[in-house]
Amino acid sequence: MPYIKNKKQRKVINRIIKLFAHEITPNGNLNYFLFGLSKKYCLSYEDYKTFIGELECAKAEIIRRQLSPYEDEKIKKNGDVNIDDL
């Protein structure tokens, strides 16, 4: 995950996230927002490749840092899949 070293840029982006976090929900609004962002940002095939790559990297980071610890905790609590029980 590329972290933003420039503190000014990070503050601006964090402000945007906070501003829109309550409006851009994952029930279709997020899809609309991301598609609209791609239409505004992407002017060439190369831009689309970069944009999609950023989405894929964000997806991987969400899985690694947020979903994996949750799943690990649930395995500890409920037990792992055991094919002998099937």
C-alpha positions as a Markdown table, in Angstrom:
| # | Residue | x | y | z |
|---|---|---|---|---|
| 1 | Met | 0.0 | 0.0 | 0.0 |
| 2 | Pro | 1.6 | 3.3 | -1.0 |
| 3 | Tyr | 1.4 | 5.5 | 2.1 |
| 4 | Ile | 1.3 | 9.3 | 1.6 |
| 5 | Lys | 4.4 | 10.9 | 3.1 |
| 6 | Asn | 3.4 | 14.4 | 2.3 |
| 7 | Lys | 1.4 | 15.5 | 5.4 |
| 8 | Lys | -0.4 | 18.3 | 3.6 |
| 9 | Gln | -1.7 | 15.9 | 0.9 |
| 10 | Arg | -2.7 | 13.4 | 3.6 |
| 11 | Lys | -4.6 | 16.0 | 5.5 |
| 12 | Val | -6.5 | 17.0 | 2.3 |
| 13 | Ile | -7.4 | 13.4 | 1.4 |
| 14 | Asn | -8.4 | 12.6 | 5.0 |
| 15 | Arg | -10.7 | 15.7 | 5.0 |
| 16 | Ile | -12.3 | 14.4 | 1.8 |
| 17 | Ile | -12.8 | 10.9 | 3.3 |
| 18 | Lys | -14.4 | 12.4 | 6.4 |
| 19 | Leu | -16.6 | 14.7 | 4.4 |
| 20 | Phe | -18.0 | 11.9 | 2.2 |
| 21 | Ala | -17.8 | 8.9 | 4.5 |
| 22 | His | -21.4 | 9.3 | 5.6 |
| 23 | Glu | -22.7 | 9.9 | 2.1 |
| 24 | Ile | -20.7 | 7.4 | 0.1 |
| 25 | Thr | -22.0 | 4.1 | 1.5 |
| 26 | Pro | -21.4 | 0.6 | 0.0 |
| 27 | Asn | -25.0 | 0.2 | -1.1 |
| 28 | Gly | -24.4 | 1.5 | -4.6 |
| 29 | Asn | -23.3 | 5.0 | -3.8 |
| 30 | Leu | -19.7 | 3.9 | -3.5 |
| 31 | Asn | -19.9 | 2.2 | -6.9 |
| 32 | Tyr | -21.4 | 5.4 | -8.4 |
| 33 | Phe | -18.7 | 7.5 | -6.8 |
| 34 | Leu | -15.8 | 5.3 | -8.0 |
| 35 | Phe | -17.3 | 5.1 | -11.5 |
| 36 | Gly | -17.7 | 8.8 | -11.6 |
| 37 | Leu | -14.1 | 9.3 | -10.4 |
| 38 | Ser | -12.9 | 7.0 | -13.1 |
| 39 | Lys | -14.8 | 9.0 | -15.7 |
| 40 | Lys | -13.2 | 12.2 | -14.5 |
| 41 | Tyr | -9.7 | 10.8 | -14.0 |
| 42 | Cys | -9.3 | 8.3 | -16.8 |
| 43 | Leu | -8.6 | 9.9 | -20.2 |
| 44 | Ser | -6.7 | 7.0 | -21.8 |
| 45 | Tyr | -6.3 | 3.2 | -21.6 |
| 46 | Glu | -3.2 | 3.7 | -19.5 |
| 47 | Asp | -5.2 | 5.8 | -17.0 |
| 48 | Tyr | -7.9 | 3.0 | -16.8 |
| 49 | Lys | -5.2 | 0.4 | -16.2 |
| 50 | Thr | -3.7 | 2.5 | -13.4 |
| 51 | Phe | -7.1 | 3.2 | -11.8 |
| 52 | Ile | -8.1 | -0.4 | -11.9 |
| 53 | Gly | -4.7 | -1.4 | -10.4 |
| 54 | Glu | -5.3 | 1.1 | -7.6 |
| 55 | Leu | -8.7 | -0.4 | -6.9 |
| 56 | Glu | -7.1 | -3.9 | -6.9 |
| 57 | Cys | -4.4 | -2.8 | -4.5 |
| 58 | Ala | -6.9 | -1.2 | -2.2 |
| 59 | Lys | -9.0 | -4.4 | -2.2 |
| 60 | Ala | -5.9 | -6.5 | -1.3 |
| 61 | Glu | -5.1 | -4.1 | 1.5 |
| 62 | Ile | -8.6 | -4.3 | 2.9 |
| 63 | Ile | -8.5 | -8.1 | 2.9 |
| 64 | Arg | -5.0 | -8.2 | 4.4 |
| 65 | Arg | -5.5 | -5.6 | 7.2 |
| 66 | Gln | -9.2 | -5.7 | 8.0 |
| 67 | Leu | -10.8 | -8.9 | 6.9 |
| 68 | Ser | -8.0 | -11.4 | 7.7 |
| 69 | Pro | -7.7 | -10.5 | 11.4 |
| 70 | Tyr | -11.5 | -10.7 | 11.6 |
| 71 | Glu | -11.5 | -14.2 | 10.0 |
| 72 | Asp | -8.6 | -15.3 | 12.2 |
| 73 | Glu | -10.6 | -14.3 | 15.3 |
| 74 | Lys | -13.7 | -16.2 | 14.1 |
| 75 | Ile | -11.6 | -19.3 | 13.5 |
| 76 | Lys | -10.3 | -19.1 | 17.0 |
| 77 | Lys | -13.8 | -18.6 | 18.4 |
| 78 | Asn | -15.8 | -21.0 | 16.2 |
| 79 | Gly | -13.2 | -23.5 | 15.0 |
| 80 | Asp | -11.8 | -23.9 | 11.5 |
| 81 | Val | -13.4 | -25.8 | 8.6 |
| 82 | Asn | -12.9 | -29.5 | 9.3 |
| 83 | Ile | -13.6 | -31.9 | 6.4 |
| 84 | Asp | -14.0 | -34.8 | 8.8 |
| 85 | Asp | -17.1 | -33.1 | 10.1 |
| 86 | Leu | -18.7 | -32.9 | 6.7 |
